[in-house]
């Protein structure tokens, strides 16, 4: 199937270009991102159709499942010709599905090797150091953790480094250690606390890949969003994704779904050009409400 030729790309380095419309694999795992998928066949089909539609930016983590999404990605897409796989380290999962922060430098390096094994590659395209939680960021030093990943980059096991749940101060600290090509923070139409970091990323040609671009476990809902979507003949989800893509030159989106229908709807948002009056109206949404 031919690719979706209108998908915009973002060149971050000489050897790294991604589609700004990406795909987040988290929802391919079972309930609460734990265990096997509801429908393995559809999960594989979603991954393959995303790539067939032109998406070259797949986001994952070995703690999704755990291991489930990486194994699905390998089954569906290996050997990843022309595809950038971005993964994250900094957490483990308990037997009960609990999320356990795990940022000891030695364990971070072990997590990198787990990702290499489960994805079936010799080097990982992008590895994010997961720092903060969904409630916000801190300015705690990341020197030891990021240095551990930078050492693996020097050894050729990681091609590029990113940061997830990061503050501006932490980004600056990390850049003294190794180049940062991407940030992955909570940011969407109704959660704009990282406005300045988004703008900084654009100035420095760093991808800002919003996690939960559609609200995550609490889907975005707002009367203004609904009104704009109705006027444009689009879904609220498509408008929210289009707003992010127009927010800056380096924003990217990684909406996740286990449904082929939702995947198609999300990818179609890449073709939605929001007029200036719609953006003005959307920008009036009170993000503190």
C-alpha positions in Angstrom: 0.0 0.0 0.0 1.5 3.4 -0.9 2.3 5.8 2.0 0.4 8.8 3.1 2.3 11.3 1.1 1.1 14.4 2.9 2.5 13.5 6.3 5.0 16.2 7.3 8.4 15.2 8.4 10.8 16.8 10.9 14.6 16.5 10.4 16.4 16.6 13.7 19.9 15.5 12.7 21.7 14.4 9.5 20.6 10.8 10.2 17.2 11.3 11.9 14.0 12.4 10.2 10.6 11.5 11.6 7.0 12.0 10.7 5.4 14.6 12.9 2.4 12.3 13.0 3.6 9.4 15.0 2.0 6.4 16.6 2.1 5.5 20.3 2.0 1.8 21.1 1.0 2.0 24.7 -2.6 1.1 24.2 -1.7 -2.1 22.3 -1.1 -3.8 25.7 -4.0 -5.1 27.9 -6.1 -3.0 30.4 -4.0 -0.5 32.4 -1.1 -1.1 29.9 -0.6 -4.5 31.4 -0.7 -8.0 29.9 -1.6 -9.2 26.4 -3.7 -7.2 24.0 -7.5 -7.7 23.7 -7.0 -8.7 20.1 -3.5 -9.6 19.0 -4.5 -9.8 15.3 -5.9 -6.2 15.3 -2.9 -5.0 17.3 -0.6 -6.2 14.6 -2.9 -4.8 11.9 -2.9 -1.4 13.5 0.9 -1.3 13.6 1.2 -2.4 9.9 -1.5 0.1 8.7 0.2 3.0 10.6 3.4 2.3 8.6 1.5 1.7 5.4 -0.1 5.1 5.9 3.3 6.7 6.0 4.0 7.0 9.7 7.7 6.5 10.4 7.7 7.4 14.1 6.7 4.6 16.5 6.8 5.3 20.2 7.1 2.4 22.7 8.6 1.3 26.0 9.5 -2.1 27.4 7.5 -1.4 30.5 4.3 -1.4 28.4 2.9 -4.8 29.1 5.7 -5.2 30.2 7.5 -6.4 27.0 4.1 -6.8 25.2 4.2 -3.8 22.9 7.9 -4.3 21.9 7.2 -7.9 21.0 4.2 -6.9 18.9 6.2 -4.2 17.2 8.9 -6.8 16.4 6.3 -9.3 15.1 4.6 -6.7 12.9 7.4 -4.4 11.6 10.9 -6.0 12.0 13.4 -5.2 10.4 12.0 -1.6 10.6 13.1 -0.3 7.2 12.7 3.4 7.2 11.0 3.4 10.6 12.3 5.2 13.7 11.5 3.4 17.0 11.6 5.6 20.1 11.6 3.9 23.5 11.8 4.9 27.1 13.6 3.7 30.2 13.2 4.6 33.8 10.5 2.3 35.1 9.6 -1.3 35.8 6.3 -3.0 36.4 5.3 -5.0 39.4 3.6 -8.4 39.2 0.3 -6.6 40.0 0.8 -4.1 37.2 2.1 -1.3 39.4 4.4 1.3 37.9 7.8 1.3 39.7 10.3 4.1 39.0 13.7 2.6 38.3 16.4 5.0 37.4 19.5 3.5 39.0 22.2 3.9 36.3 23.0 0.2 36.2 19.3 -0.7 35.8 18.8 2.0 33.1 21.5 0.3 31.1 19.9 -3.1 31.8 16.6 -1.7 30.5 18.3 -0.6 27.3 19.5 -4.1 26.8 16.0 -5.4 27.4 14.7 -3.1 24.7 17.4 -4.2 22.3 16.5 -7.8 22.9 12.8 -7.5 22.6 12.8 -5.2 19.6 15.5 -7.4 17.9 17.9 -4.6 17.0 21.6 -3.9 17.6 21.0 -0.2 18.3 18.0 1.8 19.5 17.0 4.9 17.4 15.9 7.1 20.3 15.9 6.4 24.0 14.1 8.7 26.4 15.1 8.9 30.0 11.7 9.0 31.8 11.9 11.4 34.7 8.7 13.0 36.0 5.3 11.6 36.5 2.0 12.8 35.0 1.6 15.3 37.8 4.5 17.4 36.8 8.3 17.8 36.7 11.1 18.5 39.1 14.5 20.1 38.8 16.3 17.2 40.4 19.7 16.5 38.9 19.7 13.8 36.2 23.5 13.7 35.7 24.1 10.2 36.9 21.1 8.7 35.0 21.7 10.6 31.7 25.4 9.9 31.8 24.7 6.2 32.0 22.7 6.5 28.7 25.2 8.7 27.1 27.8 6.0 27.7 25.7 3.5 25.8 25.3 6.1 23.0 29.1 6.4 22.8 29.3 2.6 22.5 26.8 2.6 19.6 23.9 0.9 21.4 21.8 4.1 21.3 21.7 6.5 18.3 19.9 9.4 19.9 18.8 10.5 23.3 15.6 12.1 24.6 14.0 13.2 27.9 10.5 12.5 29.2 8.8 14.4 32.0 11.6 17.0 31.9 11.9 20.5 33.2 13.8 23.3 31.4 16.6 23.1 34.0 17.0 19.4 33.5 17.1 19.8 29.7 19.9 22.3 30.1 21.8 19.9 32.4 21.4 17.0 30.0 22.6 19.1 27.1 25.9 19.5 28.9 26.3 15.7 28.8 25.1 14.7 25.4 22.8 16.0 22.6 19.0 15.8 23.2 16.9 15.3 20.1 13.5 14.9 21.6 11.3 15.8 24.6 8.2 13.9 25.6 6.1 15.7 28.1 2.4 16.0 29.0 1.1 18.7 26.7 -2.2 19.2 24.9 -4.9 21.6 24.2 -6.0 21.8 27.8 -2.6 21.2 29.5 -0.3 23.9 28.4 2.0 24.4 31.4 5.0 23.6 29.1 4.3 26.4 26.6 7.7 28.0 27.1 9.5 24.6 26.8 7.6 23.9 23.6 8.8 27.2 22.2 12.4 26.5 23.4 12.3 23.1 21.7 11.4 24.8 18.4 14.2 27.3 18.7 16.7 24.5 19.4 15.3 22.1 16.7 14.3 19.5 19.4 11.2 17.4 18.8 8.5 17.9 21.4 6.4 14.8 21.3 3.3 15.3 23.4 2.2 12.2 25.4 -1.5 12.1 26.0 -2.2 14.4 23.1 -5.8 13.5 23.4 -6.0 13.5 27.2 -4.9 10.0 27.9 -7.0 8.1 30.4 -9.3 11.2 30.7 -10.1 12.1 27.1 -10.2 15.8 26.2 -13.6 17.4 26.6 -14.4 21.1 26.1 -17.3 23.0 24.7 -15.1 25.2 22.6 -13.3 22.2 21.1 -16.6 20.6 20.2 -17.8 23.9 18.6 -14.7 24.3 16.5 -14.8 20.7 15.4 -18.5 20.9 14.4 -17.8 24.0 12.3 -14.8 22.4 10.5 -16.6 19.1 9.9 -13.9 17.2 11.9 -13.9 15.3 15.2 -12.8 17.0 18.4 -9.8 14.5 18.5 -8.7 15.6 15.0 -8.9 19.2 15.9 -6.9 18.6 19.1 -4.1 16.8 17.1 -4.1 19.5 14.4 -3.8 22.2 17.0 -0.7 20.5 18.4 0.9 20.1 14.9 0.3 23.8 14.3 1.6 24.8 17.7 5.3 24.9 16.6 7.5 23.7 13.9 8.9 20.8 16.0 5.9 19.5 17.8 5.0 15.9 17.0 2.1 13.8 18.1 2.0 10.1 19.1 -1.7 9.3 19.6 -2.2 5.6 20.5 -5.1 3.3 19.8 -5.8 -0.4 19.4 -8.5 0.3 16.8 -8.0 0.6 13.1 -10.9 3.0 12.8 -9.4 5.4 15.4 -6.0 5.0 13.8 -7.4 6.2 10.5 -9.2 9.1 12.2 -6.0 10.2 13.9 -3.8 10.1 10.8 -6.4 12.1 8.9 -5.8 14.9 11.4 -2.4 15.5 9.6 -4.4 16.9 6.7 -6.5 19.3 8.8 -5.4 22.9 8.5 -6.9 25.0 11.3 -7.8 28.5 10.1 -6.5 31.4 12.2 -9.9 32.1 13.7 -10.2 28.5 14.9 -6.8 28.7 16.6 -7.7 32.0 18.2 -10.8 30.4 19.6 -9.1 27.3 20.8 -6.4 29.4 22.5 -9.1 31.0 24.7 -9.6 27.7 26.5 -8.7 28.2 30.2 -6.1 25.5 30.9 -6.5 26.1 34.6 -10.2 25.4 34.7 
